[in-house]
Amino acid sequence: MNKITLAIAIPLAIVGASVAGAWYTGTLVEQQLHAAISQANASLAQEAPYLKGQMQLVEFEQGIFSSRARYTLSFSVDADAAPLTLAFSDNLEHGPFPPSRLAAGKLAPVMAQSHFSLEQNELTAPLFEAAGGKSPLTGEVALNYDQSQSGRIDLAALQHTHAAGTLRTSPASMDFSGSSDRKHISASGQLAEMDFNFAESDSGGPVSVQLRDLSLQADKQENANGFALGPSSATIKRVTIQSSSDQQIELQDAVIEEALTQNGSSLDQTVAYRVGLVRVQEQSVGGVKLAVSARHLDEVAFKALKDAYNQLLLSSLEGQEAGSDTEEEFKGLALALLEGAPVLALDEFSLNTASGEGKAALSFSLRKPAEDASSPQEMAQSALATLQADIKLDKAVISDLATVQGTLEGAASGDVDSQAIAQQAQMMTEMFSGMALASQWVVEDGNALRGSLAYADDKVTFNGKVMSVQEFMAFAMGSAPGMTGLEDDDSELEQYGLE
């Protein structure tokens, strides 16, 4: 009898503990939802105050093993218009072992598993229509006991037709995770295909754009001043643009990368754009890279400037005019930022063809202007501490580009003469090189054209020659007409030893 009682009591105890645990978890879930919504509203108010974003938990029904919730997100894009609202429904399975996670082989205990979806209303009706009547946005989020979260957002395939054109996308997804304090966020997303067609504004002819294999990556850590440190990137395997005039441009392996890093009491921001290969009418042109940066941005001054700008934008959207002291406020904030000696740079602008490379770089460091600088020109000159510019162009790049151009023109006329194109490319290379050297902005360096310009301590070093600012400006002003063929007077060049 005791064995039978024990055999019955043990399962009942387990079931009772599970029921009690699930019910208790339900009470914790509601608390965490309120805390998460409060954090979201605080972030919206700080980062995008002009949207007047507001998230609310409008319904919550607690059950034993699961709960139902409903949220709304309201925001404004026009101060004079009514707020726009998105609504989400959520089914929350209570932990520690939600059935859907066990079915997926995920055995780690969690507080709850959320299954949410976008609801249809007047605002989202076109999205539901484009998604074939189902919710265009769904997702799952694991709410952990330490308040951290991880999950996945899914976007349905869309097919939308409008008078302006058509849009088609394949299903897309994004995996993400967030720390308990919401300060560390990582995300990874994928979209296989996107096609859209529209009419050219001038001719009205059709234009087709195809994107293939789009991916997103981000790993951000918020610091004490609210700046999101770390890298993020977006890559597209192929972009194809086809116009009505049978012109086709293809971009392969396009990448956008950015990173914000802490450098003592300053911030460094870098952004780079790369295209592995540009093709025009199936003719390979080359790879392109553009990289820019802003370094040594004083963090405190930059935050003050950002907050002031957000407040000014919010006031403007509310119809409030800027006060008379606004200009002085921003001037003071800009001067505080200059005290940190920021460095702005075009780190690289390059083109790589089959036979060579062309590359340019420009950087200048700034400082707080002198107290006696009054006019805008004096302040600008005083604020410039140093400048460095460099350019290098392989002559083979000129030949490659001329060859591509000749091939395209020949294909358009139905007569591609390789020998004539090669001769034309050689002539174009010689002509361009001769004009560039005659301008004396560049010098010959083997099979390349090279130019350099440096400024510091009121002195200019131009292609290895040191001169005053006034002398360089005289050269620059004097060479401009000559570059356009308006004059052939090189007396000023001889004066400064540049002939």
C-alpha positions in Angstrom: 0.0 0.0 0.0 2.8 2.4 0.8 4.5 1.6 -2.5 1.3 2.3 -4.4 0.8 5.6 -2.5 4.4 6.6 -3.2 4.1 5.7 -6.9 1.0 8.0 -7.2 2.4 10.7 -5.0 5.6 11.3 -6.8 4.0 12.0 -10.3 1.4 14.2 -8.6 4.2 16.1 -6.8 6.0 16.6 -10.0 2.8 17.8 -11.8 2.0 20.0 -8.8 5.5 21.6 -8.8 5.3 22.1 -12.6 1.9 23.8 -12.3 3.0 26.0 -9.4 6.3 26.8 -11.2 4.4 27.7 -14.4 1.9 29.8 -12.6 4.7 31.7 -10.7 6.6 32.1 -13.9 3.5 33.8 -15.3 3.6 36.5 -12.6 7.3 37.1 -13.4 6.6 37.4 -17.1 4.2 40.3 -16.7 6.8 42.1 -14.5 9.5 41.6 -17.1 7.2 42.8 -19.9 6.5 46.0 -18.0 10.3 46.5 -17.4 11.2 45.9 -21.0 8.5 48.3 -22.3 9.8 51.0 -19.9 13.3 50.5 -21.2 12.1 50.7 -24.8 10.2 53.9 -24.2 13.2 55.5 -22.5 15.4 54.6 -25.5 12.9 56.0 -27.9 12.7 59.2 -26.0 16.5 59.6 -25.9 17.4 58.4 -29.4 14.4 59.5 -31.5 12.4 62.1 -29.5 11.0 63.6 -32.7 9.1 60.4 -33.4 7.3 60.6 -30.0 7.3 56.9 -29.9 5.3 55.2 -27.1 5.0 51.4 -26.5 2.2 50.1 -24.3 1.1 46.8 -22.9 -2.6 47.1 -23.5 -3.8 43.6 -22.6 -2.4 40.8 -20.5 -4.3 37.5 -19.7 -2.3 35.2 -17.4 -3.0 31.5 -17.5 -1.3 28.6 -15.8 0.9 27.3 -18.6 0.7 30.3 -20.9 -0.4 33.9 -21.1 -1.6 36.2 -23.8 -0.4 39.8 -24.3 -1.1 42.6 -26.7 1.2 45.6 -27.3 0.9 48.8 -29.3 3.6 51.0 -30.7 2.6 54.6 -31.5 4.7 57.2 -33.3 4.4 60.4 -35.2 6.0 61.4 -38.5 4.1 64.6 -38.8 3.5 66.9 -35.8 0.1 68.0 -37.3 -1.1 64.4 -38.1 -2.6 61.8 -35.8 -0.1 59.2 -34.4 0.4 56.0 -36.3 0.0 52.8 -34.4 1.3 49.3 -34.8 -0.3 46.5 -32.8 1.2 43.1 -31.9 -0.3 40.0 -30.3 1.8 37.7 -28.2 1.4 34.1 -26.9 3.8 33.5 -24.1 4.5 29.9 -23.0 5.6 29.8 -19.3 8.9 28.2 -18.3 11.0 26.6 -17.2 10.5 24.2 -20.1 8.1 25.6 -22.8 6.8 22.8 -25.0 7.9 24.6 -28.2 11.5 24.8 -27.0 11.5 21.1 -26.0 10.1 20.2 -29.4 13.0 22.1 -31.0 15.6 20.3 -28.9 16.3 23.4 -26.7 16.6 22.0 -23.2 17.9 25.1 -21.3 15.3 26.5 -18.9 13.8 29.9 -19.6 11.3 32.1 -18.0 9.0 32.2 -21.0 8.9 31.7 -24.8 7.2 34.5 -26.7 5.5 34.0 -30.1 4.4 37.4 -31.4 3.0 38.7 -34.7 2.0 42.0 -36.2 -1.8 42.6 -36.3 -3.7 44.0 -39.2 -5.1 47.5 -39.0 -5.5 50.4 -41.4 -1.8 51.2 -41.4 -0.6 47.6 -41.9 -3.4 46.4 -44.3 -1.2 46.9 -47.4 1.5 44.7 -45.9 -0.9 42.0 -45.1 -2.2 42.2 -48.7 1.4 42.0 -50.0 2.0 38.9 -47.8 -1.0 37.1 -49.2 -3.2 37.7 -46.2 -0.9 36.4 -43.5 1.0 38.4 -40.9 4.1 40.0 -42.6 6.1 40.0 -39.4 6.3 37.2 -36.8 8.9 36.3 -34.2 10.0 34.3 -31.2 11.8 35.5 -28.1 13.2 33.5 -25.2 12.9 35.5 -22.0 15.6 34.3 -19.6 15.6 34.3 -15.8 18.5 36.8 -15.8 16.4 39.2 -17.9 18.4 38.7 -21.0 16.6 37.8 -24.3 17.3 36.0 -27.5 15.1 35.3 -30.5 14.3 35.5 -34.2 12.2 37.8 -36.3 10.7 36.5 -39.6 9.4 38.6 -42.5 7.1 36.9 -44.9 7.6 37.0 -48.7 6.0 40.1 -50.2 4.5 40.8 -53.6 3.2 44.4 -54.0 2.0 46.2 -57.1 1.5 49.9 -57.2 1.0 52.5 -59.9 4.6 53.5 -59.3 6.0 50.0 -59.8 6.2 46.5 -58.2 8.1 45.0 -55.3 8.9 41.4 -54.6 10.9 40.0 -51.7 11.7 36.5 -50.5 11.2 35.6 -46.9 13.7 37.2 -44.5 14.9 36.5 -41.0 17.0 38.0 -38.3 18.4 36.3 -35.2 19.2 38.6 -32.2 20.2 38.6 -28.6 20.2 41.2 -25.8 21.8 41.3 -22.4 19.8 41.8 -19.3 20.4 45.5 -19.2 19.8 45.9 -22.9 23.2 47.4 -23.4 24.7 44.6 -25.4 22.8 43.7 -28.6 23.9 41.4 -31.4 22.0 40.6 -34.6 22.3 38.7 -37.8 19.9 38.9 -40.7 19.4 37.4 -44.2 17.3 38.2 -47.2 17.8 36.0 -50.3 16.0 38.1 -53.0 14.5 41.5 -53.6 13.2 42.8 -56.9 11.6 46.1 -57.7 10.5 47.7 -60.9 9.7 51.4 -61.5 9.5 54.0 -64.3 12.3 56.5 -65.1 11.3 60.0 -64.1 12.5 61.5 -67.4 11.7 59.0 -70.1 9.0 56.9 -68.3 10.8 53.8 -69.4 11.0 50.7 -67.1 13.8 50.2 -64.7 14.5 46.9 -63.0 16.6 46.4 -59.9 17.5 43.0 -58.5 19.3 42.4 -55.1 20.6 38.9 -54.2 21.8 37.5 -50.9 21.6 40.5 -48.6 22.9 39.9 -45.1 23.2 42.1 -42.0 25.5 41.8 -38.9 25.8 43.9 -35.8 27.4 43.5 -32.4 26.9 46.7 -30.3 27.7 47.5 -26.7 26.2 50.7 -25.2 28.6 52.8 -23.1 27.9 55.1 -20.2 26.9 58.0 -22.5 24.6 55.9 -24.6 26.8 55.4 -27.7 26.6 52.1 -29.4 30.2 50.8 -29.6 31.2 48.0 -31.9 30.9 47.0 -35.6 28.0 46.5 -38.0 27.9 45.6 -41.6 25.6 44.9 -44.6 26.6 42.8 -47.6 24.9 42.2 -51.0 26.2 39.4 -53.2 24.8 41.0 -56.4 22.9 44.1 -57.5 21.7 44.3 -61.1 20.2 47.5 -62.6 18.6 47.2 -66.0 17.2 50.4 -67.7 14.8 50.8 -70.6 17.7 51.8 -72.9 19.2 48.3 -72.5 21.9 49.6 -70.2 22.8 47.1 -67.5 25.0 47.8 -64.4 26.0 45.0 -62.1 27.6 45.3 -58.7 29.1 42.2 -57.1 30.1 41.7 -53.5 28.9 45.1 -52.2 29.7 45.7 -48.6 29.0 48.5 -46.1 30.9 48.4 -42.8 30.9 50.8 -39.9 32.4 50.7 -36.4 32.3 53.0 -33.4 35.2 52.5 -31.0 36.2 54.1 -27.7 39.6 55.8 -27.7 40.2 57.0 -24.1 37.8 59.9 -23.7 37.2 60.2 -27.4 35.2 58.2 -30.0 36.4 57.0 -33.4 33.8 56.4 -36.2 34.8 54.6 -39.4 32.6 53.8 -42.4 33.6 51.9 -45.5 31.8 51.1 -48.8 33.2 48.4 -51.1 32.2 46.9 -54.4 34.2 43.9 -55.4 33.4 44.3 -59.1 31.5 46.8 -61.2 30.3 45.5 -64.6 28.7 47.6 -67.3 27.0 45.7 -70.2 28.8 42.6 -69.0 32.2 44.5 -69.3 34.2 44.4 -66.1 35.3 47.8 -65.0 36.9 47.1 -61.6 36.4 47.2 -57.8 35.6 50.4 -55.9 36.3 51.4 -52.3 35.3 54.5 -50.3 36.3 54.7 -46.6 35.8 57.7 -44.4 36.4 58.3 -40.7 36.0 60.8 -37.9 38.5 60.3 -35.1 39.2 61.9 -31.7 35.7 63.1 -31.2 35.5 64.3 -27.6 32.7 62.0 -26.2 31.2 64.5 -23.7 31.2 67.4 -26.3 29.8 65.1 -29.0 27.0 63.9 -26.7 26.1 67.4 -25.8 26.0 68.4 -29.5 23.8 65.3 -30.4 21.4 66.0 -27.5 21.1 69.7 -28.5 20.4 68.7 -32.1 17.7 66.2 -31.1 16.0 68.9 -29.0 16.2 71.4 -31.8 14.7 68.9 -34.2 11.9 68.1 -31.8 11.1 71.7 -31.2 11.1 72.3 -35.0 8.6 69.5 -35.5 6.4 70.9 -32.8 6.3 74.3 -34.7 8.6 76.1 -32.2 11.1 78.6 -33.7 14.7 78.5 -32.6 15.5 81.1 -30.0 18.0 83.9 -30.5 20.6 82.0 -28.3 20.4 78.8 -30.4 23.2 79.8 -32.8 25.5 80.8 -29.9 24.7 77.5 -28.1 25.6 75.4 -31.2 28.7 77.5 -31.8 29.8 76.9 -28.2 29.2 73.1 -28.6 31.1 73.0 -31.8 34.1 74.8 -30.3 34.0 72.4 -27.4 34.2 69.5 -29.9 37.1 71.2 -31.7 39.1 71.4 -28.4 39.5 67.6 -28.7 41.4 68.1 -32.0 39.2 65.8 -34.2 40.6 64.3 -37.4 38.3 64.0 -40.4 39.5 61.8 -43.3 38.7 60.3 -46.6 40.9 57.3 -45.8 40.6 55.8 -49.2 38.8 56.3 -52.5 40.1 53.7 -54.9 39.4 51.9 -58.2 41.1 48.7 -59.0 41.0 47.5 -62.6 42.5 44.5 -64.3 45.8 46.2 -64.8 46.2 48.8 -62.1 44.9 50.9 -59.3 43.9 54.5 -58.7 43.8 55.7 -55.1 43.2 59.0 -53.3 43.2 60.0 -49.7 42.6 63.2 -47.7 42.7 63.9 -44.0 42.7 67.1 -42.0 43.0 67.7 -38.3 41.0 70.5 -36.6 41.6 72.6 -33.5 39.8 75.4 -31.6 40.2 78.7 -33.6 42.3 81.5 -32.1 40.5 84.0 -29.9 41.2 86.9 -32.3 39.7 85.0 -35.4 36.5 86.9 -36.1 35.5 86.4 -39.7 34.4 83.0 -41.0 37.5 82.9 -43.3 39.8 83.6 -40.4 38.0 81.0 -38.1 38.2 78.4 -40.8 41.9 79.0 -41.5 42.7 79.1 -37.7 40.7 75.9 -37.1 42.7 73.9 -39.7 45.7 72.4 -38.0 47.0 70.1 -40.6 46.0 68.7 -44.0 47.3 65.8 -46.0 46.2 64.8 -49.5 47.6 62.1 -51.7 46.7 60.7 -55.1 48.2 57.9 -57.2 46.9 56.7 -60.6 48.5 53.9 -62.6 48.4 54.8 -66.2 47.1 51.3 -66.9 43.9 52.3 -65.2 43.3 55.0 -67.8 43.9 52.4 -70.5 41.6 49.9 -68.9 38.8 52.5 -68.6 39.3 53.7 -72.2 39.1 50.1 -73.4 35.8 49.5 -71.6 34.4 52.7 -73.0 35.5 51.8 -76.5 34.1 48.3 -76.2 30.7 49.6 -75.1 30.6 52.2 -77.8 31.5 49.6 -80.4 28.9 47.1 -79.1 26.3 49.8 -79.3 27.1 50.5 -83.0 27.5 46.8 -83.8 31.3 47.1 -84.7 33.8 46.0 -82.0 37.3 46.5 -83.5 39.7 45.3 -80.9 42.8 46.8 -82.6 41.2 50.2 -83.0 40.0 50.1 -79.4 43.6 49.3 -78.2 45.0 52.2 -80.2 42.3 54.5 -78.9 43.1 53.4 -75.3 46.8 54.1 -75.8 46.0 57.6 -77.3 43.7 58.4 -74.4 46.3 57.3 -71.8 48.9 59.5 -73.4 46.6 62.5 -73.8 45.3 62.3 -70.2 48.7 61.8 -68.8 50.1 64.7 -70.8 47.4 67.0 -69.7 47.8 66.0 -66.0 51.5 66.5 -66.1 51.2 69.8 -67.9 48.9 71.1 -65.1 51.7 70.3 -62.7 49.2 69.0 -60.1 50.8 65.6 -60.4 54.3 64.3 -61.2 55.3 61.1 -63.1 56.3 58.2 -60.9 57.3 55.3 -63.2 54.1 54.1 -64.9 51.9 56.1 -62.5 50.9 59.7 -61.9 51.3 60.9 -58.3 50.4 64.0 -56.4 50.7 65.1 -52.7 49.8 68.1 -50.7 50.5 68.7 -47.0 49.8 71.7 -44.8 51.0 72.4 -41.3 52.3 75.5 -39.4 51.2 77.9 -42.2 53.5 76.0 -44.7 52.5 74.0 -47.8 54.4 71.1 -49.1 53.2 70.4 -52.7 54.7 67.5 -54.6 57.8 67.8 -52.4 58.2 71.5 -52.8 57.8 73.8 -49.7 56.0 77.1 -50.2 53.9 79.6 -48.3 50.1 79.4 -48.4 50.0 82.6 -50.5 52.4 81.0 -53.0 50.4 77.8 -53.3 47.2 79.8 -53.8 48.8 81.8 -56.5 49.8 78.6 -58.2 46.4 77.1 -57.8 44.6 80.2 -59.2 47.1 80.5 -62.0 46.9 76.8 -63.1 43.1 76.7 -63.2 42.7 78.6 -66.6 45.6 76.5 -68.1 43.8 73.3 -67.1 40.8 74.4 -69.1 42.9 75.4 -72.1 42.1 79.1 -71.7 45.7 80.2 -71.4 49.2 78.9 -71.8 51.1 81.3 -69.5 53.4 79.5 -67.1 55.3 82.5 -65.7 53.8 82.0 -62.3 54.8 78.4 -62.3 58.4 79.3 -63.1 58.2 81.9 -60.3 57.6 79.3 -57.6 59.9 76.7 -59.1 57.2 74.4 -60.3 58.0 74.5 -64.0 
